[in-house]
């Protein structure tokens, strides 16, 4: 049985989602973007959302990495 993917973040801008995906990859976490092309087409934030998903077993670590990155940017 394969492990399920969980959404750990949502982005209105697909380029920000791609940057987050790459950041996680740098830490050895494979992330999947869901809906990234819709975010490029639709301009309404409620429609234009890209989900960042990782394996459930890596979700906590991935959230911590993203949170740490946010703190460094502020």
C-alpha positions in Angstrom: 0.0 0.0 0.0 1.4 3.4 -0.9 1.5 6.3 1.6 -1.0 9.1 1.0 -0.1 12.6 0.1 -1.2 15.5 2.3 -1.5 19.2 1.5 0.9 21.2 3.7 0.5 24.6 2.1 -1.5 26.5 -0.5 -0.3 29.3 -2.8 -2.1 31.8 -5.0 1.1 32.3 -7.0 2.3 29.1 -8.8 5.9 30.5 -8.9 5.9 30.7 -5.1 4.7 27.2 -5.0 7.5 26.1 -7.3 10.1 27.8 -5.0 8.7 26.0 -2.0 8.8 22.7 -3.9 12.4 23.3 -4.7 13.3 24.3 -1.1 11.8 21.0 0.1 13.7 19.1 -2.6 16.9 20.7 -1.3 16.2 18.9 2.0 15.4 15.6 0.3 11.6 15.9 0.4 9.8 15.2 -2.8 6.8 17.5 -3.1 4.0 17.6 -5.7 2.1 20.7 -6.9 -1.6 20.2 -7.5 -3.5 22.8 -9.5 -0.5 24.9 -10.5 -1.8 25.5 -14.0 -5.2 26.7 -12.7 -3.3 29.3 -10.7 -1.7 30.6 -13.9 -5.1 30.8 -15.7 -7.5 32.1 -13.1 -7.1 35.4 -11.3 -9.6 34.9 -8.4 -7.7 33.7 -5.4 -10.4 31.3 -4.4 -10.1 29.5 -7.7 -6.4 30.0 -8.3 -4.8 27.9 -5.6 -1.8 25.6 -5.9 -1.6 22.9 -3.3 1.8 21.7 -2.1 1.6 18.0 -1.2 4.1 15.7 0.4 4.0 12.2 1.8 2.2 12.1 5.1 5.3 10.8 6.9 7.3 13.9 5.8 4.5 16.5 6.4 5.7 17.7 9.8 9.3 18.1 8.6 8.2 19.9 5.5 6.0 22.3 7.4 8.9 23.1 9.7 11.2 23.8 6.8 8.7 26.1 5.2 8.1 27.9 8.5 11.8 28.3 9.1 12.1 29.9 5.6 9.3 32.3 6.4 11.0 33.4 9.6 14.3 34.0 7.7 12.5 36.2 5.2 11.0 38.4 7.8 
